[in-house]
Structure formats: structure tokens, C-alpha cells
Amino acid sequence: MSQSQRVRAQVPLLFRCSAYVALAFFTVFTVFPLAWLCYTSFKPEQDIVANMIAWPSTWTFDNFSQAWQIGAFPHLFVNSILYSVVTTVVVIILSVAAGFAFAKIPSRFTRFWFSFVLVGLLITISSSVVPIFVAETYLGITNTRIGIIIPYIAFNISFAIYLAWSFVRSIDNEIIDAARIDGAGYIQIYWSVVLPMARPIVTTIGIFTFQACWVEYVLVYMMSSDDTIRTVQVGLSMLHGQLSYNFGLLFAAVMIATLPMMVLYAFFRRQLQAGFSMGSVKG
């Protein structure tokens, strides 16, 4: 009998059945809204009004073309990609470096600074909008792209450092010591040893950071008045105000805004799971 079979035999049948029922309910509850969103976005408006839940009698791409033009999505997509990519790259580089320092470089101040960084997990964007606005007004960077990217980095770095620290501490100290014996400094060890080995957690941090930037709405809405620097989420909100009763275009616009994250997760879901599992090897 294999180990998985022995573990399964030790779990009461009633508990296993209850778990399967709960998982099935959660799966249906999660998948159905996405499926409904997807096929409804291809329905003509008259079909949606007649029966919003029914399968489309005819499929059309007109909703997507009209939503793309009316919502001015081309430049909004460029802005969202720019903010998300720049923030993700900076967060990955800084968080893995900080995780390496906290996990492998001995210092009497490590515990204090690590605790200080983790306090950032308790700070939300909504509670910080006013101080950020005042600070950026004083610095003269409101209504600019840099004024959006800097807070994005600040709000995503704490969680990324925690993930990186959890992973890097699982790397054997002998590897770091061998590099030190060969004459490598900490910066060289970071670039040549730690960063290549941290590829799974880098992918995990990248997905989480990119997703957090892509769906963020409050900060970019409050810090920008110029439509040319706003993002897809703000454009989607403004489109909702214009097309309150045109469900076909609204569903298509939501699909346009959601599709990049679906594709990202579909391609990197294995790396995402590997990053979490490898980061929990050592307690």
C-alpha cells in the first residue's frame, strides 16, 4: 500500500465525502461566473435581454470591437502593462535581494528590519491614499506615471520580501559558504547563485505582483486626472457609467480586462504552485 493510500485510509469516509462535496461546490461556484461571463460576452444584446443565463443562439464579436473602441482600451492597456511590468521587475529584484539578506547574511539588526518590513503587510492602499496624495503633491509627481509606479512598488514589496525570504532560507548554507570560499561577494552570490535558484519563487512573486497592479483601481484613479495615464480598471469603471444598460458591451469589456490574468495564470500555474511548495520546505 502506497503512502497516499495509507493516509487516505486513515481519514474517515464521512470527512472525505464532505470534503469532496465542499470542493465540488466551490469549483462550481468559482467556474460558473467565469463561464457565464465568457459566453454572455458573445451574445447579441437582444438575446441577453430575452434570457441572460441562456446559451447564445448566435455568436458575435461585435461586442468586443465596440467595447474596445468606446472604452479607449488601446492606450489603457499600454499603461496597465507598463505599470505592471515595471513594478513587477523592480519588486522581484529588490525582494529577492532583501530575502537573501534577511535569510543568509547575519546581522544583529536583521530581526528588527524584517519585522519593520512585514508591518507593510498591514497597510492598505485605501487607508493611505490621502497621505500619498499630499506627499506626491508636495513632490510634484501627481498625475504622472512615476507617481503611480512608486506606490505600486511600495505596496507590493512587503509580501514579495516575505515570499522570497521563505524560499531563500531553504537554500543550503553550504552553497553560500562554498561561493564565499571561492571569493564571491554577497552581490555576486545574489546574481550568480541565489537569483537563478530562486526561479520558482520569482515566478510566484511576478504573478502576484503583476496581478495586484493589473486589478488596482483606487490609487490610479485618485492620483490621475489625465486619461492618457489611467489604466484598464479605471477605463472599465468609466465605461460602466456610459453603458449601464448595454450588458453585451459591459461583459465584453470585462472579458477584455480579465483575459490577460487568465492567460498569465494558465501559462504559469505550475510555477506558481512550485514556488509555494518549495518555499515551505524548511520551517
N, C-alpha and C positions, 0 to 999 in steps of 0.2 A: 504494500500500500504506500503510495507516494505521500509526501509531506502535506500537499494540498488536500488530499483525500482524508488524511488523519485529522487535519484541522477542521474540515467540513463535517466530519463525523462527530466531533466534539461540540459543535454548535447545534442547539435544539432545533428540531424541524419547524416548530411554530415560529421561532425567531427568524429562520431563513425565509420562510414564506412571507412573513410580514415585511422583511427587508426587500424581497423581490417586488412585492406589491407597491411598496413606497417608491422604489426606484422606477417602476413602470409608470406610476402616476406622475412622478417628477419629470420623466422623459417626455410623456405626452404633453404635460403642462408647459414644457420648455419648447418642444419641437413644433407643436401646433401653431402657436402665434407666428413663428418664423415662416412656416409653410403657408399659412393664411396670408401673411404679408406678401410673400413671393407671388403666389398665383393671382391674388387680387390686383396687384400692380399691373398685370397684363390684361385685365378686364376692361371693356368699354364702360363708360360712365353709366349708361342705361342699364347694363347688366348688374352693376354694383347697387344701383338704386332699387332694382327689382328684387335682388336677393344677394345680400353682402357676403354670405357664407358659401353660397353655391360655387361649384367649379365653373370656370369660364366656358361659355358656349362658343365664343370666338376669342382668339388671342390677338392682341395688338401691341405694337411697340410705340404707338403714338404718345402714350402717357410719358414714356421716358424721354422722348425727343422734346416734347413740350416742357416738361419739368426741367430739363437740362438748360433750355433757353430762358424760360421765365425766371428760374431761380438763379441765373448767372453763375452756374456751378463751375465753369472752367477756371476762373481766377480764384474762386473759393477753394477749389481742390488744390491749386498750386500753393496757396497759403497754408492750408492744413498739412499738406505733405512737407512743406518747408519747415514749419514749426515742429512737426512730429519727428522728422528725420534729424534735424539739428539737435533738438532736445535729447533724443534717444542716443545719438553718438556721444554727446558730451556726458550724459548721465552714465553711460556704460564705462567710458574711460575713467571718470572720476570715482565711480562707485567701486569698481574692481580694485583700483589703486588704494582707496580707503579701506576696503575689506581686507586687502593684503596687509596693509599697515596694522590694522587692528588685530588681525589674526596671527601674524607671523613676526612682527617687529616689536620686540619687548620695550616697554616704556612704562614708567610709573603713572603717566597721565592717560594711558590707553583707556582704562575703565571710565574715567571721567568724561573724556571726549566722546567715547562710544555712547555713553548714556545721554550726553548732550545731543548727539545726532539723532538718537531714537526719539527724543522729545518731538522732533519734527513729524513723527507719525500721528501725533495728536492734533496737529494744526491743520485746519481745513481751509480751502480757498475761500469759501463763503464767509468765514469769520475774519478773513484777512484782507478782504477787498478794499475796505476804506483805508487802512494803513498803507497798503501798496499804492493805492491811487495818490495819496498825499505824498508819499516818498517819490513816486515817479513824476509827479507834477513839479516837485522841488528840483529833481534832476533833469527835467525837461525831456523825458523819454516817453511821455504818454502819447498814445496814438502813433506808436512806432512798432515795428516788428521786434526790435530788441527789447522793448518794454513788455512784450508778451513772452518771448523766449526765456528771459532771465527768471521770471516767476515760475514758469513751467519746470525749469531745471531745479529750482529750489524746492518745489513741492513734490518732486519725484525722486529726489536724491536719497532721502532717508530710507525709504523702503528698499531701494536698489542697493544701498550700502549693507542693509541687514541681510538681504539675499546673498550678496557677494561674500560677506563675512561668514555666513553659514556654510558656503561652499568652500572657500579658501581654507578654512580651518580643518577641512577633511583631507587636505593635501598633506602627505607625509613630510615631516620636518627634515627627514634625511635628504629629500630632493633639494630643499632650500639650502641645507648645510653643505651639500656637495657643490652647489653652484657658488656658494661663498668661498669654499676651499679653492675652487678654480679661479678665484679672483674677481668674480662678478659682483658688482654693487647691487643695491636694492632696486635701483631703477632698471638696470639691465635684467635682473631676475624677473621683475614685473613684466617687461616687454617680451622676454625670450622664454620664460618658464611659466609664470602664473597665468598670463593672459591666454596663451594657446591652450593650456589645460582647462581653463575656465570657460571654454566654448559653450558647454550646455547651459551654464547659468547666465552667460552673456546673452544667449538667445532668449532665455526666460525674462531677463531684465528688459531686453529690447522689446519684446511683445507687450509686456505690461506697461512700459513707458510710452510706447507708440500708441497703445490703446487709450491710455489716460489722456494723452494730448489730443487724440483724434476726437474723443467724445466730449471734451471740456467745452463748456459754454459760458459760464458766469464771468470768468476772468476776461476772456477776449471780448465779450460783449461790453463789459464795464470799462475796459481800458482802450477801446477803439470807437471812434465815431465815423471813421472813414471806411466805406465799404470795400475799398481796394485792399485792406489789410485784414479783413474779417475772414472767418473760417466757414466750413461747410455747416457746422451746427448752428451758427448764427443765421446763415442763409436759409437753413431749413426752418428755423423759427419764424423768420420774416415771411417765408413762403406760406407757412401755415396761416398767417394773418391775411394774406392775399387770397388764398384758395380754401377758405374754411369749409366750403361745401363741395368742392371738387375732389372727391375721395380718390379717384383714379390717379390724378396728378400727385396728390399728397403721398399715396402709397408708393408711387414710383420714385418720388423724391427721397422718401425714407429708405427705399432699397438702394438708391444711388449712394446715400450717405453710409449705409451699413455694409455694403458689399466689400469694401477694402478690408474691413476687420474680419469678415467671414473668410475671405481668401487667405489672409495672413494666418489665421488660426488653422485653416485646413492644411496649409503647407508646413507649418512649424509645430503642430500639436505634439508630435513625438519628442522633439527637442524640449518643448515646454515641460512635459512630464518627466523627461530625463533630468532636467535642471533641478526640479523639486526633489526627486528621489535621490540624486547624487549629493545634493546639499544636506541631506538628513542622515548621511552615513554615520557620522560621529555626533554624539551628544555633546 
